[in-house]
Amino acid sequence: MNTVLAERVLPTFQTVQLVKGDLTAETTAAIVNAANAHLQHGSGVAAAISRRGGPAIQQESDAWILEHGPISHAEPAWTSGGSLPARYVIHAVGPVWGDGTEDPKLAAAVNGSLSVADELRLDSIAFPAISTGVFGFPKERAAGVILTAIQHYFAHTASGIQLVRVVLFDEETLRAFMAAWQRQA
């Protein structure tokens, strides 16, 4: 069961929540997959989403790549949620730590995911801690970038999204996001 640990209503009236739990159990309209550019869902969050969502997610991802080519940080792909509770999976490519200009790339992945959710006319979305697993992005730094990017998007974009959840699985990541959350209060 996912548990809301912190909640804030932005000046633009969106609710942002930090949640401890399992991203694949989220009932938001979409969840964000921390993907690679070729949408091969073999490890980390992507593997968990693909396992729980069933083969449709990988099949739709393969079809996306055939039609559109590899995805970028700023322009995520999307598929159905397969057998997940969420209707959609938005596949965002986060940066690999050490490649350079990681902060703007991570912000672009968040911004692009929110933009896709708006294009799909969704009212809710849930994010993982993009790039903090196998891509090695330092957790506390990523937390600040992700939370700031969410606030920045709504401050500069008319949006139908009402709820943004950041779903965190492990204690170390949760502590990093809570510290960033408190700094932004």
N, C-alpha and C positions, 0 to 999 in steps of 0.2 A: 504494500500500500504506500502510495506517495504522500508525503507530508509537507505542507507549506511551512517554511521556517521564517520567512520574511516576506513582507508585501509592502508595496509602495504604489500610490496612484500618482502618475505624472501630471504636470500642469495641463497636458493635452488630454487627460482623462483616461489614458490606458493604464491598466493594472499590470505591474511587473512583479513576479513572484520568484523567490528562490525556493526550490523544492528538493527535498532529499528523496531519492527513489529511483525507479526504473523508467527510463525514457520510453521504452517500448510499451509500457502500460498506460501512457498518457492518452487522455480522451480529447485533447485539443484537436482542432480541425487538421493541423499538420504537425509533424515533428521534423526536426532538422537532423539530417545524417551528416556526420563528419566524414566526408567522402574523399576519394582520390579523383584525379582528373578523368580517369577512364571508367569510373563507376564500377570497379571491381570490389565487391564487398566482402573481403576475405578476413579482416581482423578488426578488433576494437569495436566501437559503437556500430560501425557499418555491418559487421558480421552478426552482431546481436539483433539488429533491425532486420536483416535478411533472414536470419533463422526464424524469428518470431513472425515476420510478415509473410513468409513462404516464398516459393520460387517466382511468383509474379513480379516481385520487386527487382530481382536480378534480370529477369526477362525484359521488363520495361526499361531498365537501365541500359541493357545491351542495345535495345532498339533506339533509345535516345542517342547513344554514341554513334550508331550507324547513320542516323539522320543528321545530327548536329555536330559530331566530332567531340573531342575532349572539352570538358567544362573548365571555366576559369573561376578565380576567386570571386569576381564581381557578378558573374552570371550563372547562378546555380541551375541545375536541372530539377525536374520533379517527376514523380511517379505516383501511382496509387499507393495506398497503404497496405495493399494485399490483405492479409488477415489481421493486421494491427487494428487497434481501436481507432487510431487516427485515419482520416480519409486519404491523406496525402503524406508523402515523404518528400521533403525538399532536400536535395543533395548539394551541400555546400563544400567547396574545397577550401580547407584552411591551409595556412602556410606551414612549411616544414621549418622548424627552428634552425637558424644558421644559414638559410638561403638569402637573407637580406630583406630589408623593408617588411619585416614580419607584421608589425603593428598595423600599417595601412591595409595589408592583405587580409588580416583577420577582420578588421573593421568592414572591409568590402564584402567579405563572406556573410557577415551578419546583415549588413545593409541589403545585399542581394537577396538573401533569404526572406527578409521582411517585404521587399519589393515583390517577389514572386507570390508571397501570401496575399498581398494586396491585389495583384493581377488575377489571382484565383478567387478573389472576393471572400477571403476567409476571415473569421472573427477571432481566431486564436491560434497560437503557435508555441511549440516547446523546443528549446535549444539544449544541446549538450554543451560541455566545456570543449568547444571546437579546438582542435590541434594540441590539446594538452596530454594526449596519450602517446601513441606511437610517433606522432610528429614532433614531440619533445618541447612544445612551447611551455615556458615556465607558467605554472598555474596561476600565481598571484598576478603576474603581468597580463595574462590572457583574461583573467576576471575583470580587471580594470578596462581593458580594451572592449570586451564584449558588452559590459554594462554601459559604458559610455556610448558605444555605437548604437545601442538600443534607444537610449535617451535622445541622441542626436537625430536619429531617423525620424522619430515622432515630432521633434521640435521643428523639422524642416519639410515634413511630408504630410499631406492630408491622407489619413488612413482610416480604413474600416476595422482594423485590428483593435480589439478591446482588451485582450489578455495575452501576455507574454510570460511564459514560464521558463526558467533556467533550471533544468533537472540535473542533479548531481548525485553520483552514485557512491563515491568513496569519501571518507572523512577528511583526507588531506585536501582534496579539491573543494569540498564544502567549506573548510576553514579558510581557504584562499578566497573564495567568493564572498564569504561573510565579511572578511576583512575589507575587501574592495567595496562591498555594499555599505559598510559603516563609514568608510572614508567619503563616500558620495552623499551621505545623509545631509 
